[in-house]
Amino acid sequence: MAKMGVVVTKGRNHKQILANPTLFQAFGGQISSEGVTATNSKKIIPAGTPVGGQDFYEDEMAVLKVSNDENAIGVLLHECDVTEGTQNATVLVFGFVNENRLDTDLEISADAKTALSGKVTFVKRNL
């Protein structure tokens, strides 16, 4: 007779950066580790980070990179661990991002906000 027991699975919740979690559009994409600095031997790109580079609308195999400038085409919906190199990620291309929920050291540049204007809107409540 088989023994019965309890199986414990550890997981994590994803940080919710959306101001309106019912009104958004996101696509899968590949994210490069290019230009990402390791912290505690891990290369983690936080949720809300602008990404861009190649046009992943035309080439589904395009590899995007951190692009907090006029080349931004979307933002990461969830953090992405690129310690081992290029990884799959979810890229928000339309929606409303609550800046109060972003990592405190992540500052979205004015150029990135302009590039994403009409697609991704950043909202922030001054506390």
C-alpha positions in Angstrom: 0.0 0.0 0.0 1.4 3.4 -1.0 2.1 6.0 1.7 0.2 9.2 1.6 1.7 12.4 2.6 1.8 16.1 2.1 3.7 17.6 -0.8 4.9 21.1 -0.2 5.5 23.3 -3.3 7.2 26.7 -2.8 6.4 29.5 -5.2 6.2 33.2 -5.5 3.6 35.7 -6.4 4.4 38.0 -9.3 4.4 41.7 -8.5 1.3 43.3 -10.0 2.4 46.5 -11.8 -0.8 47.1 -13.7 -3.1 49.9 -12.5 -6.0 48.2 -14.3 -5.4 44.4 -14.5 -8.4 43.9 -16.9 -7.3 46.4 -19.6 -4.0 45.4 -21.1 -2.3 43.6 -24.0 0.9 41.7 -23.7 2.9 39.4 -25.9 5.6 36.8 -25.4 9.1 37.9 -26.2 12.8 37.0 -25.7 14.9 39.3 -23.5 18.6 39.5 -23.7 21.0 39.8 -20.7 22.9 42.5 -22.6 23.7 45.4 -20.3 22.2 43.9 -17.2 24.3 44.0 -14.1 24.4 41.1 -11.7 23.4 41.6 -8.1 24.2 38.7 -5.7 25.3 36.7 -8.8 21.8 37.0 -10.4 20.8 39.1 -13.4 17.1 40.0 -12.6 15.3 42.6 -14.7 12.5 44.1 -12.7 8.8 44.2 -13.8 8.0 47.5 -15.5 11.4 47.9 -17.1 11.2 49.3 -20.7 12.5 47.0 -23.4 13.1 47.5 -27.1 15.6 47.1 -29.8 14.4 44.8 -32.6 10.9 44.8 -33.8 9.3 41.8 -32.4 6.0 42.5 -34.2 7.6 41.6 -37.5 10.1 39.0 -36.2 8.8 36.7 -33.5 12.3 35.5 -32.9 13.6 39.0 -32.3 15.6 39.5 -29.0 14.7 42.6 -27.0 17.0 44.3 -24.5 16.6 46.8 -21.7 15.9 50.1 -23.4 14.9 52.9 -21.0 15.1 55.4 -23.9 13.4 56.4 -27.2 13.8 52.8 -28.5 11.3 51.3 -26.0 8.5 49.3 -27.5 7.0 47.8 -24.3 7.7 47.0 -20.6 8.2 43.8 -18.8 5.0 42.6 -17.2 6.9 40.4 -14.7 10.5 40.3 -13.6 12.8 38.3 -15.8 15.9 36.3 -14.7 18.5 36.5 -17.5 21.4 35.1 -15.4 21.8 32.2 -17.8 21.3 34.4 -20.9 18.4 35.3 -23.1 15.0 34.2 -21.6 11.3 34.3 -22.5 9.3 37.1 -20.9 5.9 38.8 -21.2 6.1 42.3 -22.8 3.3 44.7 -22.0 2.5 46.7 -25.2 -0.7 48.4 -24.1 -2.0 49.1 -20.6 -1.7 51.2 -17.5 1.3 50.8 -15.2 1.1 51.9 -11.6 4.6 53.5 -11.0 4.0 53.2 -7.2 4.3 49.4 -7.6 7.7 49.5 -9.5 10.9 48.7 -7.7 12.1 51.8 -5.9 15.4 52.0 -7.9 13.6 51.8 -11.3 13.0 55.2 -12.8 11.3 55.3 -16.2 13.0 57.9 -18.4 11.0 60.7 -20.1 12.3 59.4 -23.5 10.9 55.9 -22.8 7.5 57.4 -21.7 7.4 59.4 -24.9 8.2 56.3 -27.0 5.4 54.4 -25.3 2.9 57.2 -25.3 -0.5 56.1 -26.5 0.4 52.5 -25.8 1.6 52.2 -22.2 0.5 54.8 -19.8 2.3 55.3 -16.5 0.2 56.6 -13.6 1.6 57.6 -10.2 -0.1 58.8 -7.0 2.1 61.1 -5.0 2.2 59.8 -1.5 
